[in-house]
């Protein structure tokens, strides 16, 4: 064998083979050969390995060796172990065996947490506390780890002895006993499971209640969209708690039916009723407002509100809406008294009442207000101010036939377009082409007459686009051609345009006045001051010349857009007379409606306020 394959009497292959073989032979081999190899490797130019195999003998006894394999590095990374030159030759280049870096497991204390070190030795905490008496004294252990500590001198073999004890039947029995003692009893487990289930159920029901309240407050049909909403909320819940709750419910209680959401709605109603009952429990005097109407199902309903003082502040509460047997005064009266009693409000504490002008409600002899006055003799009746405003405007408009015809045309115009998606699309495209924007037509309300203000404003804003759309419908449509043609002829007249501008002049300030009268934070005295200022402004600030100038501007814009204006049968003087007539009718009816005892009382209570300030706030000119 050449010197290349030998190092001090043994071959490198034999050294590697024995290093991986018998441990005793390997240790002896290392003791005899590692010292010279390390010394020669130190003299080399580049030291490759400095962690000696001799480290094995210095390992602590309580550390388990995981891997002891030896690795031979690549040729490029090794240096010669012989010669004086740093460049190896072909004859004497011998590879230095490099030990692979060892990996150590956790210590014995980490693997066996039950070990406790004392001054006398090592003991097992689990066996001492939960060990079965006499079991550890049997066999070869003789009570070791329990009554007899493991000597400290056995530290080098601690890992092996601890593993042996952990596998013993006595130790395993002690561990099982400790788990039984530390584990809660059946009753405690049942209570804990029930509490956890109750928490999950409460979270899910809160989510369902929030979803239901969202539907109610948004006026979404709850009986048809409940399942879809809950499914969406469950899919959006990243925690999955709602989905787990719903899938775990029995088939007869899955909370997704229409009856469930209806029950939730009723529960909300009961909770709100209880809250309102608490709020009005201490009220000593109050005023009541009530009105009856017919819902979409043809059922007569009665709505009731109360107003009272709390810390010198006026509070208004809506108590509810209930069905009534009929609209007769006696039936309405009994309904009012009965429903007030459910909130602890007695009619003898009434100080004021406000209804509309219907005879069954406001009749002085047989109306609801007369029946209430028998129980509360000092009751003050106030005819609804907002209702008075509407009655005055309706009467004024009906007294001038030309104005009545214009309002009828506005109503018909809405019906023509709203009942056909095709015609609505024509109107929208024409509005965008002519005006650069599109607005929906506003439906006039039969009961809320001042909604005509919005309807007239939209028609004037898109006057040219509406005329062009009517002309297109008249040319292309078959069944609606006559109606579209009639509306087109009406709108093309300059008198119609002028009358609509006059209507807007009166409707805009009166619509703002109506909102002021409906405010829940105001009082009747302040409201009547606003009414007085508005009537004075309508009487004094009507300028027909300005309205005619606006009419000319709108006409020029319509002609520029391609609208052919029709020759009007009314002369300019006749149109001016009609406008003045309507102006007088509106002012006279307002004065007549608001000249009652309540208005006189408010004028005495309320100090005079600067008229110019009131007019500036509550009126505006276009």
VEXDREN-2710 file (C-alpha; in Angstrom, 1 decimal):
% VEXDREN-2710
k/r/px/py/pz
1/UNK/0.0/0.0/0.0
2/UNK/1.5/3.4/-1.0
3/UNK/2.0/6.3/1.4
4/UNK/-1.0/8.0/-0.2
5/UNK/-3.4/5.4/1.2
6/UNK/-1.7/5.1/4.6
7/UNK/-1.5/7.2/7.7
8/UNK/0.7/5.9/10.5
9/UNK/0.0/2.2/10.0
10/UNK/-3.6/2.2/8.9
11/UNK/-5.5/2.9/5.7
12/UNK/-8.1/5.7/5.3
13/UNK/-10.7/3.2/4.0
14/UNK/-10.2/1.0/7.1
15/UNK/-10.5/4.0/9.4
16/UNK/-13.8/5.1/7.8
17/UNK/-15.2/1.5/7.9
18/UNK/-14.3/1.1/11.5
19/UNK/-15.6/4.5/12.4
20/UNK/-19.1/3.4/11.2
21/UNK/-18.8/0.0/12.7
22/UNK/-18.4/-1.3/16.2
23/UNK/-18.4/1.6/18.7
24/UNK/-15.7/0.2/21.0
25/UNK/-13.3/-0.4/18.1
26/UNK/-14.1/3.1/16.8
27/UNK/-13.3/4.7/20.1
28/UNK/-10.0/2.9/20.4
29/UNK/-9.1/3.8/16.9
30/UNK/-9.9/7.5/17.5
31/UNK/-7.7/7.5/20.7
32/UNK/-4.7/6.1/18.8
33/UNK/-5.0/8.1/15.6
34/UNK/-6.9/11.3/16.0
35/UNK/-4.1/13.1/17.8
36/UNK/-1.5/12.8/15.0
37/UNK/-4.1/13.6/12.4
38/UNK/-5.2/16.8/14.2
39/UNK/-1.6/17.9/14.6
40/UNK/-0.8/17.4/10.9
41/UNK/-4.0/19.2/9.9
42/UNK/-3.1/22.2/12.0
43/UNK/0.2/22.6/10.1
44/UNK/-1.6/22.8/6.8
45/UNK/-2.1/26.1/5.1
46/UNK/-5.9/25.9/5.2
47/UNK/-7.5/24.2/8.3
48/UNK/-10.7/22.4/7.2
49/UNK/-12.0/20.8/10.4
50/UNK/-11.4/21.7/14.0
51/UNK/-14.1/19.8/15.8
52/UNK/-12.4/16.6/16.9
53/UNK/-13.9/13.2/17.1
54/UNK/-12.7/13.2/20.7
55/UNK/-15.6/15.4/21.6
56/UNK/-17.7/12.3/21.9
57/UNK/-16.1/11.4/25.2
58/UNK/-17.0/14.8/26.7
59/UNK/-20.7/14.7/26.0
60/UNK/-22.8/15.2/29.1
61/UNK/-24.6/12.1/30.3
62/UNK/-28.1/13.7/30.1
63/UNK/-27.8/14.6/26.4
64/UNK/-28.9/12.1/23.8
65/UNK/-26.7/11.9/20.6
66/UNK/-28.9/11.8/17.5
67/UNK/-26.3/11.4/14.7
68/UNK/-22.6/10.5/14.7
69/UNK/-21.9/9.8/11.1
70/UNK/-18.6/10.9/9.5
71/UNK/-18.5/12.8/6.2
72/UNK/-15.7/13.1/3.7
73/UNK/-15.6/16.5/2.1
74/UNK/-15.2/17.3/-1.5
75/UNK/-11.7/17.3/-3.0
76/UNK/-11.7/21.0/-3.7
77/UNK/-12.2/21.8/0.0
78/UNK/-9.4/19.5/1.5
79/UNK/-5.7/20.1/2.1
80/UNK/-2.7/17.8/2.2
81/UNK/-1.7/16.3/5.6
82/UNK/2.0/15.7/4.6
83/UNK/4.8/17.7/3.2
84/UNK/5.9/21.3/3.8
85/UNK/4.2/22.8/0.8
86/UNK/0.6/23.9/0.9
87/UNK/0.1/22.4/-2.6
88/UNK/-0.7/18.6/-2.3
89/UNK/1.2/16.1/-4.5
90/UNK/-0.2/13.1/-6.3
91/UNK/1.6/10.7/-3.9
92/UNK/1.1/12.1/-0.4
93/UNK/-2.3/13.9/-0.6
94/UNK/-4.4/12.2/2.2
95/UNK/-8.0/13.3/2.9
96/UNK/-8.7/14.5/6.4
97/UNK/-12.0/12.9/7.7
98/UNK/-14.3/15.7/8.8
99/UNK/-17.0/14.9/11.4
100/UNK/-20.5/15.9/10.4
101/UNK/-22.0/18.5/12.8
102/UNK/-23.9/16.8/15.4
103/UNK/-27.6/17.5/16.2
104/UNK/-28.7/17.3/19.8
105/UNK/-32.2/16.6/21.0
106/UNK/-33.8/18.3/24.0
107/UNK/-32.4/17.7/27.5
108/UNK/-33.7/15.0/29.8
109/UNK/-35.6/17.6/31.8
110/UNK/-37.4/18.7/28.6
111/UNK/-38.3/15.1/27.6
112/UNK/-39.4/14.2/31.1
113/UNK/-40.9/17.1/32.8
114/UNK/-41.8/15.1/35.9
115/UNK/-38.2/14.9/37.0
116/UNK/-37.4/17.0/40.1
117/UNK/-33.8/17.4/41.4
118/UNK/-33.3/17.5/45.1
119/UNK/-30.3/17.5/47.4
120/UNK/-30.5/13.7/47.8
121/UNK/-31.0/12.9/44.1
122/UNK/-33.7/12.8/41.4
123/UNK/-37.4/12.0/42.1
124/UNK/-40.6/11.7/40.1
125/UNK/-43.1/14.3/41.1
126/UNK/-46.0/12.5/39.5
127/UNK/-45.3/9.1/41.2
128/UNK/-44.9/10.8/44.6
129/UNK/-48.2/12.6/44.3
130/UNK/-50.4/10.2/42.4
131/UNK/-48.5/6.8/42.7
132/UNK/-50.3/3.7/43.8
133/UNK/-49.1/2.7/47.2
134/UNK/-46.9/-0.4/47.1
135/UNK/-46.7/-0.6/43.4
136/UNK/-43.3/1.1/43.1
137/UNK/-41.8/-1.1/45.8
138/UNK/-42.3/-4.2/43.6
139/UNK/-39.7/-5.6/41.1
140/UNK/-36.2/-4.3/40.8
141/UNK/-37.0/-0.6/41.4
142/UNK/-37.3/-1.0/45.1
143/UNK/-39.0/2.4/45.4
144/UNK/-36.5/4.3/43.2
145/UNK/-37.7/7.7/42.0
146/UNK/-40.4/7.7/44.7
147/UNK/-39.3/6.8/48.2
148/UNK/-35.7/6.4/47.2
149/UNK/-34.3/9.2/45.1
150/UNK/-32.1/8.3/42.1
151/UNK/-28.5/9.2/43.3
152/UNK/-26.8/12.2/41.8
153/UNK/-24.0/10.0/40.9
154/UNK/-26.2/8.5/38.2
155/UNK/-26.4/11.8/36.3
156/UNK/-24.5/10.3/33.3
157/UNK/-27.2/7.7/32.9
158/UNK/-30.1/9.9/33.8
159/UNK/-31.6/9.9/30.4
160/UNK/-31.7/6.1/30.1
161/UNK/-33.0/5.6/33.6
162/UNK/-35.7/8.3/33.2
163/UNK/-36.8/6.6/30.0
164/UNK/-37.0/3.3/31.7
165/UNK/-39.0/4.7/34.6
166/UNK/-41.4/6.5/32.2
167/UNK/-42.2/3.1/30.5
168/UNK/-42.8/1.4/33.8
169/UNK/-46.3/0.3/34.7
170/UNK/-46.2/2.1/38.1
171/UNK/-45.3/5.5/36.4
172/UNK/-48.0/5.1/33.7
173/UNK/-50.5/4.3/36.4
174/UNK/-49.6/7.4/38.3
175/UNK/-49.9/9.6/35.1
176/UNK/-53.3/8.1/34.4
177/UNK/-54.4/8.9/38.0
178/UNK/-53.2/12.5/37.7
179/UNK/-55.2/13.0/34.6
180/UNK/-58.3/11.7/36.2
181/UNK/-57.9/13.9/39.3
182/UNK/-57.1/17.0/37.3
183/UNK/-59.9/16.4/34.8
184/UNK/-63.2/18.1/35.8
185/UNK/-66.1/15.9/36.8
186/UNK/-69.1/15.1/34.7
187/UNK/-71.2/17.8/36.1
188/UNK/-68.5/20.4/35.6
189/UNK/-68.0/19.2/32.0
190/UNK/-71.7/19.5/31.3
191/UNK/-71.9/23.0/32.8
192/UNK/-68.8/24.1/30.8
193/UNK/-70.2/22.6/27.5
194/UNK/-73.6/24.3/28.2
195/UNK/-72.0/27.7/28.8
196/UNK/-69.9/27.4/25.6
197/UNK/-73.0/26.4/23.6
198/UNK/-75.0/29.3/25.2
199/UNK/-72.3/31.8/24.2
200/UNK/-72.2/30.5/20.6
201/UNK/-76.1/30.5/20.4
202/UNK/-76.2/34.1/21.8
203/UNK/-73.7/35.3/19.2
204/UNK/-75.6/33.7/16.4
205/UNK/-79.0/35.1/17.6
206/UNK/-77.5/38.6/17.9
207/UNK/-76.4/38.3/14.3
208/UNK/-79.8/37.2/13.2
209/UNK/-81.5/40.1/15.2
210/UNK/-79.1/42.6/13.6
211/UNK/-79.9/41.2/10.1
212/UNK/-83.6/41.4/10.8
213/UNK/-83.4/45.0/12.1
214/UNK/-81.5/45.9/8.9
215/UNK/-84.4/44.6/6.8
216/UNK/-87.0/46.4/8.9
217/UNK/-85.2/49.7/9.0
218/UNK/-84.5/49.5/5.2
219/UNK/-88.1/48.6/4.5
220/UNK/-87.0/45.3/2.7
221/UNK/-89.6/42.6/2.3
222/UNK/-88.6/40.4/5.2
223/UNK/-90.8/37.4/4.3
224/UNK/-89.2/36.9/0.8
225/UNK/-85.6/38.0/1.3
226/UNK/-84.8/36.7/4.8
227/UNK/-83.2/33.4/3.7
228/UNK/-81.0/35.2/1.1
229/UNK/-79.8/37.8/3.6
230/UNK/-78.9/35.3/6.3
231/UNK/-77.1/33.1/3.8
232/UNK/-75.1/36.1/2.6
233/UNK/-74.2/37.1/6.2
234/UNK/-73.2/33.5/7.1
235/UNK/-71.0/33.3/4.0
236/UNK/-69.3/36.6/4.9
237/UNK/-68.6/35.6/8.5
238/UNK/-64.9/34.6/8.5
239/UNK/-65.2/33.0/11.9
240/UNK/-67.8/30.5/10.6
241/UNK/-69.8/30.7/13.9
242/UNK/-73.1/31.6/12.3
243/UNK/-72.7/28.9/9.6
244/UNK/-71.9/26.3/12.3
245/UNK/-74.9/27.4/14.3
246/UNK/-77.3/27.2/11.4
247/UNK/-76.0/23.8/10.2
248/UNK/-76.2/22.5/13.7
249/UNK/-79.9/23.5/14.2
250/UNK/-82.6/20.8/13.9
251/UNK/-84.7/20.8/10.8
252/UNK/-87.7/22.3/12.7
253/UNK/-85.7/25.2/14.1
254/UNK/-83.3/26.4/11.4
255/UNK/-84.3/30.1/11.8
256/UNK/-84.6/30.7/8.0
257/UNK/-88.3/30.6/7.5
258/UNK/-90.6/33.6/7.1
259/UNK/-92.3/32.8/10.4
260/UNK/-88.9/33.2/12.1
261/UNK/-88.3/36.7/10.8
262/UNK/-91.9/37.6/11.5
263/UNK/-91.4/36.5/15.1
264/UNK/-88.2/38.6/15.3
265/UNK/-90.2/41.6/14.0
266/UNK/-92.8/41.1/16.7
267/UNK/-90.1/40.8/19.3
268/UNK/-88.7/44.1/18.2
269/UNK/-92.1/45.6/18.5
270/UNK/-92.6/44.3/22.0
271/UNK/-89.2/45.6/23.0
272/UNK/-89.8/49.0/21.6
273/UNK/-93.2/49.1/23.3
274/UNK/-91.7/48.3/26.6
275/UNK/-89.0/51.0/26.1
276/UNK/-91.7/53.6/25.2
277/UNK/-93.7/52.6/28.2
278/UNK/-90.7/53.3/30.4
279/UNK/-90.2/56.7/28.8
280/UNK/-93.8/57.9/29.3
281/UNK/-94.3/56.3/32.8
282/UNK/-93.6/59.6/34.6
283/UNK/-95.4/61.9/32.2
284/UNK/-98.0/63.9/34.0
285/UNK/-99.4/66.0/31.1
286/UNK/-99.3/65.3/27.4
287/UNK/-100.8/66.1/24.0
288/UNK/-102.0/63.6/21.5
289/UNK/-101.9/63.6/17.7
290/UNK/-103.8/60.9/15.7
291/UNK/-104.8/60.2/12.1
292/UNK/-106.5/57.4/10.4
293/UNK/-105.7/56.0/6.9
294/UNK/-106.2/52.9/4.8
295/UNK/-103.2/50.7/4.1
296/UNK/-102.4/48.8/0.9
297/UNK/-104.6/45.9/2.0
298/UNK/-107.6/48.1/2.5
299/UNK/-107.5/47.9/6.3
300/UNK/-108.2/51.1/8.3
301/UNK/-105.3/52.0/10.6
302/UNK/-105.0/54.6/13.3
303/UNK/-101.6/56.2/14.1
304/UNK/-101.0/57.9/17.4
305/UNK/-98.2/60.2/18.6
306/UNK/-97.8/62.0/21.9
307/UNK/-95.9/65.2/22.8
308/UNK/-94.7/66.1/26.3
309/UNK/-92.2/68.2/28.2
310/UNK/-89.0/66.7/29.7
311/UNK/-86.5/69.1/31.3
312/UNK/-88.1/72.0/29.4
313/UNK/-87.7/70.2/26.1
314/UNK/-90.5/69.1/23.8
315/UNK/-90.3/65.4/23.0
316/UNK/-92.5/63.6/20.5
317/UNK/-93.0/59.9/20.4
318/UNK/-94.7/57.7/17.8
319/UNK/-96.6/55.1/19.9
320/UNK/-97.8/52.9/17.1
321/UNK/-100.4/52.1/14.4
322/UNK/-103.4/49.9/15.1
323/UNK/-106.4/48.7/13.1
324/UNK/-109.8/50.2/13.9
325/UNK/-113.2/48.6/13.5
326/UNK/-114.5/51.6/11.5
327/UNK/-113.9/55.3/11.0
328/UNK/-116.8/56.3/13.2
329/UNK/-116.0/58.8/15.9
330/UNK/-116.9/56.4/18.8
331/UNK/-114.7/53.6/17.4
332/UNK/-111.8/55.9/16.8
333/UNK/-112.2/57.4/20.3
334/UNK/-112.2/54.0/22.0
335/UNK/-109.2/53.0/20.0
336/UNK/-107.3/56.1/21.1
337/UNK/-108.2/55.7/24.8
338/UNK/-107.4/51.9/24.8
339/UNK/-104.0/52.2/23.1
340/UNK/-103.0/55.1/25.3
341/UNK/-103.8/53.0/28.4
342/UNK/-101.4/50.3/27.2
343/UNK/-98.6/52.9/27.8
344/UNK/-100.0/54.0/31.1
345/UNK/-101.4/57.3/29.7
346/UNK/-104.8/58.3/31.0
347/UNK/-107.0/60.6/28.9
348/UNK/-107.7/62.8/31.9
349/UNK/-104.1/64.0/31.7
350/UNK/-104.6/65.3/28.2
351/UNK/-104.0/69.0/27.7
352/UNK/-104.2/69.2/23.8
353/UNK/-105.2/67.2/20.8
354/UNK/-104.5/67.7/17.1
355/UNK/-106.4/65.9/14.2
356/UNK/-107.2/66.7/10.6
357/UNK/-110.3/68.5/9.6
358/UNK/-112.5/65.4/9.0
359/UNK/-115.8/65.6/10.9
360/UNK/-115.3/62.3/12.7
361/UNK/-112.1/63.6/14.1
362/UNK/-112.6/67.4/14.6
363/UNK/-116.4/67.6/15.0
364/UNK/-117.3/70.0/17.8
365/UNK/-120.3/67.9/19.0
366/UNK/-119.8/64.3/17.9
367/UNK/-116.1/64.2/16.9
368/UNK/-113.2/62.5/18.7
369/UNK/-112.1/65.9/20.0
370/UNK/-115.5/66.5/21.6
371/UNK/-115.5/63.0/23.2
372/UNK/-112.0/63.6/24.6
373/UNK/-113.1/67.0/26.0
374/UNK/-115.7/65.2/28.1
375/UNK/-112.8/63.4/29.9
376/UNK/-110.4/66.3/29.9
377/UNK/-112.5/69.5/30.0
378/UNK/-109.5/71.8/29.6
379/UNK/-108.3/70.1/26.4
380/UNK/-107.2/72.5/23.6
381/UNK/-107.9/71.3/20.1
382/UNK/-105.6/72.3/17.3
383/UNK/-106.5/71.6/13.7
384/UNK/-103.4/70.2/12.0
385/UNK/-101.5/73.2/10.6
386/UNK/-99.9/71.2/7.8
387/UNK/-103.3/69.9/6.8
388/UNK/-104.7/73.4/6.8
389/UNK/-101.9/74.5/4.4
390/UNK/-102.7/71.7/2.0
391/UNK/-106.4/72.5/2.1
392/UNK/-105.8/76.1/1.3
393/UNK/-103.6/75.3/-1.7
394/UNK/-105.9/72.7/-3.1
395/UNK/-108.9/75.1/-2.9
396/UNK/-106.9/77.9/-4.5
397/UNK/-105.8/75.6/-7.4
398/UNK/-109.3/74.2/-7.9
399/UNK/-110.7/77.7/-8.1
400/UNK/-108.6/78.6/-11.2
401/UNK/-109.4/76.1/-14.0
402/UNK/-106.3/76.8/-16.0
403/UNK/-104.1/76.0/-13.1
404/UNK/-106.1/72.9/-12.4
405/UNK/-105.6/71.8/-16.0
406/UNK/-101.8/72.3/-15.8
407/UNK/-101.6/70.2/-12.6
408/UNK/-103.6/67.4/-14.3
409/UNK/-101.2/67.5/-17.3
410/UNK/-98.3/67.0/-14.9
411/UNK/-100.0/64.0/-13.3
412/UNK/-100.8/62.5/-16.7
413/UNK/-97.2/63.1/-17.8
414/UNK/-95.9/61.0/-14.9
415/UNK/-98.3/58.2/-15.7
416/UNK/-97.4/58.1/-19.4
417/UNK/-93.7/57.5/-18.7
418/UNK/-93.7/55.5/-15.5
419/UNK/-95.9/52.7/-16.9
420/UNK/-93.5/51.9/-19.8
421/UNK/-89.7/51.1/-19.5
422/UNK/-89.4/51.8/-23.2
423/UNK/-90.8/55.3/-22.9
424/UNK/-88.7/55.9/-19.8
425/UNK/-85.6/54.9/-21.7
426/UNK/-86.5/57.3/-24.5
427/UNK/-86.9/60.1/-21.9
428/UNK/-83.6/59.3/-20.2
429/UNK/-81.6/59.3/-23.4
430/UNK/-83.2/62.5/-24.6
431/UNK/-82.5/64.2/-21.2
432/UNK/-78.8/63.2/-21.4
433/UNK/-78.5/64.4/-25.0
434/UNK/-80.2/67.8/-24.5
435/UNK/-79.4/68.6/-20.8
436/UNK/-76.4/66.5/-20.1
437/UNK/-78.1/64.8/-17.2
438/UNK/-81.2/62.8/-16.4
439/UNK/-83.8/63.0/-13.6
440/UNK/-86.8/60.8/-12.9
441/UNK/-90.3/62.4/-13.0
442/UNK/-91.7/62.9/-9.5
443/UNK/-95.1/61.3/-8.8
444/UNK/-97.6/63.9/-7.4
445/UNK/-99.3/62.7/-4.2
446/UNK/-103.1/62.9/-3.8
447/UNK/-102.9/63.1/0.0
448/UNK/-99.6/65.1/0.1
449/UNK/-100.6/67.8/-2.4
450/UNK/-97.4/69.8/-1.9
451/UNK/-95.5/67.0/-3.6
452/UNK/-96.5/68.7/-6.9
453/UNK/-93.6/71.1/-6.1
454/UNK/-91.1/68.4/-7.0
455/UNK/-93.1/67.3/-10.1
456/UNK/-93.3/70.8/-11.5
457/UNK/-89.7/71.5/-10.8
458/UNK/-88.5/68.4/-12.8
459/UNK/-90.7/69.2/-15.7
460/UNK/-89.4/72.8/-15.9
461/UNK/-85.8/71.6/-15.6
462/UNK/-86.1/69.2/-18.6
463/UNK/-88.9/71.0/-20.5
464/UNK/-87.2/70.7/-23.9
465/UNK/-86.2/67.1/-23.4
466/UNK/-89.8/66.1/-22.4
467/UNK/-91.3/67.8/-25.4
468/UNK/-88.9/66.0/-27.8
469/UNK/-89.6/62.7/-26.1
470/UNK/-93.3/63.2/-26.4
471/UNK/-92.9/63.9/-30.1
472/UNK/-90.9/60.7/-30.6
473/UNK/-93.5/58.7/-28.8
474/UNK/-96.3/60.3/-30.8
475/UNK/-94.6/59.4/-34.1
476/UNK/-93.6/55.8/-33.2
477/UNK/-96.2/54.7/-30.7
478/UNK/-99.5/53.2/-31.6
479/UNK/-101.7/52.9/-28.5
480/UNK/-100.3/55.9/-26.7
481/UNK/-100.0/58.2/-29.7
482/UNK/-103.2/60.2/-28.9
483/UNK/-102.3/60.7/-25.2
484/UNK/-98.7/61.7/-26.1
485/UNK/-99.9/64.0/-28.8
486/UNK/-102.4/65.7/-26.4
487/UNK/-99.7/66.3/-23.8
488/UNK/-97.3/67.6/-26.4
489/UNK/-99.8/70.2/-27.6
490/UNK/-100.5/71.3/-24.0
491/UNK/-96.8/71.6/-23.1
492/UNK/-95.9/73.5/-26.3
493/UNK/-98.2/76.4/-25.3
494/UNK/-96.5/79.4/-23.8
495/UNK/-99.4/79.7/-21.3
496/UNK/-98.7/76.3/-19.9
497/UNK/-95.1/77.1/-19.4
498/UNK/-96.0/80.4/-17.7
499/UNK/-98.5/78.8/-15.4
500/UNK/-96.0/76.2/-14.3
501/UNK/-93.5/78.9/-13.4
502/UNK/-96.2/80.6/-11.3
503/UNK/-97.0/77.3/-9.6
504/UNK/-93.3/76.8/-8.8
505/UNK/-93.2/80.3/-7.4
506/UNK/-95.9/79.5/-4.8
507/UNK/-95.2/75.8/-4.3
508/UNK/-91.5/76.1/-3.3
509/UNK/-91.9/78.3/-0.2
510/UNK/-95.1/76.5/0.8
511/UNK/-93.3/73.1/0.6
512/UNK/-90.6/74.4/3.0
513/UNK/-93.3/75.8/5.3
514/UNK/-95.0/72.4/5.3
515/UNK/-91.7/70.7/6.5
516/UNK/-91.4/73.4/9.2
517/UNK/-94.9/72.6/10.4
518/UNK/-94.1/68.9/10.6
519/UNK/-91.0/69.4/12.6
520/UNK/-91.1/67.4/15.9
521/UNK/-88.8/69.9/17.7
522/UNK/-90.9/73.0/17.2
523/UNK/-94.0/74.4/18.8
524/UNK/-97.2/75.8/17.4
525/UNK/-96.4/79.4/18.5
526/UNK/-93.1/79.5/16.5
527/UNK/-94.7/77.7/13.6
528/UNK/-97.5/80.3/13.3
529/UNK/-94.9/83.0/13.3
530/UNK/-93.3/81.3/10.2
531/UNK/-96.8/81.0/8.6
532/UNK/-97.4/84.7/9.1
533/UNK/-94.1/85.6/7.5
534/UNK/-94.6/83.3/4.5
535/UNK/-98.1/84.6/3.7
536/UNK/-96.7/88.2/3.9
537/UNK/-93.9/87.3/1.5
538/UNK/-96.2/85.6/-1.0
539/UNK/-98.5/88.6/-0.9
540/UNK/-95.9/91.3/-1.4
541/UNK/-93.1/89.6/-3.5
542/UNK/-95.1/88.3/-6.4
543/UNK/-93.5/89.9/-9.5
544/UNK/-95.2/88.8/-12.7
545/UNK/-92.6/90.5/-14.9
546/UNK/-89.8/88.3/-13.5
547/UNK/-91.9/85.2/-14.2
548/UNK/-92.5/86.3/-17.8
549/UNK/-88.8/86.8/-18.3
550/UNK/-88.1/83.3/-17.0
551/UNK/-90.8/82.0/-19.4
552/UNK/-89.0/83.7/-22.4
553/UNK/-85.6/82.2/-21.4
554/UNK/-87.1/78.6/-21.2
555/UNK/-88.9/79.1/-24.5
556/UNK/-85.6/80.2/-26.3
557/UNK/-83.8/77.2/-24.9
558/UNK/-86.6/74.8/-26.0
559/UNK/-86.6/76.3/-29.6
560/UNK/-82.8/76.0/-29.8
561/UNK/-83.1/72.3/-28.8
562/UNK/-85.6/71.8/-31.7
563/UNK/-89.0/72.2/-29.9
564/UNK/-91.7/73.8/-32.1
565/UNK/-93.8/76.0/-29.8
566/UNK/-97.6/76.1/-30.5
567/UNK/-99.6/79.3/-31.0
568/UNK/-101.4/80.1/-27.8
569/UNK/-105.1/80.8/-27.8
570/UNK/-104.7/83.1/-24.8
571/UNK/-103.4/86.6/-25.2
572/UNK/-100.7/88.0/-22.9
573/UNK/-103.3/90.1/-21.0
574/UNK/-105.5/87.0/-20.4
575/UNK/-102.5/85.0/-19.1
576/UNK/-101.6/87.9/-16.8
577/UNK/-105.1/88.0/-15.4
578/UNK/-105.1/84.3/-14.7
579/UNK/-101.8/84.5/-12.9
580/UNK/-103.0/87.4/-10.7
581/UNK/-106.2/85.5/-10.0
582/UNK/-104.3/82.5/-8.8
583/UNK/-102.0/84.7/-6.7
584/UNK/-105.0/86.3/-4.9
585/UNK/-106.7/82.9/-4.4
586/UNK/-103.6/81.4/-2.7
587/UNK/-103.1/84.4/-0.4
588/UNK/-106.8/84.7/0.5
589/UNK/-107.1/81.0/1.3
590/UNK/-104.0/81.0/3.5
591/UNK/-105.4/84.0/5.4
592/UNK/-108.7/82.3/5.8
593/UNK/-107.4/78.9/6.9
594/UNK/-105.0/80.3/9.4
595/UNK/-107.2/82.9/10.9
596/UNK/-108.6/80.8/13.8
597/UNK/-108.5/81.0/17.6
598/UNK/-105.2/79.1/17.7
599/UNK/-103.5/81.6/15.5
600/UNK/-104.9/84.5/17.6
601/UNK/-103.6/82.8/20.7
602/UNK/-100.1/82.3/19.2
603/UNK/-99.9/85.9/18.2
604/UNK/-100.4/86.9/21.8
605/UNK/-97.8/84.5/23.1
606/UNK/-95.2/85.0/20.4
607/UNK/-93.4/88.4/20.3
608/UNK/-93.2/90.1/16.9
609/UNK/-90.1/89.1/15.0
610/UNK/-88.6/91.1/12.1
611/UNK/-90.5/90.3/9.0
612/UNK/-87.5/90.6/6.7
613/UNK/-85.6/88.0/8.7
614/UNK/-88.5/85.5/8.5
615/UNK/-89.0/86.1/4.8
616/UNK/-85.3/85.6/4.1
617/UNK/-85.2/82.3/5.9
618/UNK/-88.4/80.7/4.6
619/UNK/-88.9/82.1/1.1
620/UNK/-86.7/82.2/-2.0
621/UNK/-87.2/83.5/-5.5
622/UNK/-86.0/81.8/-8.7
END
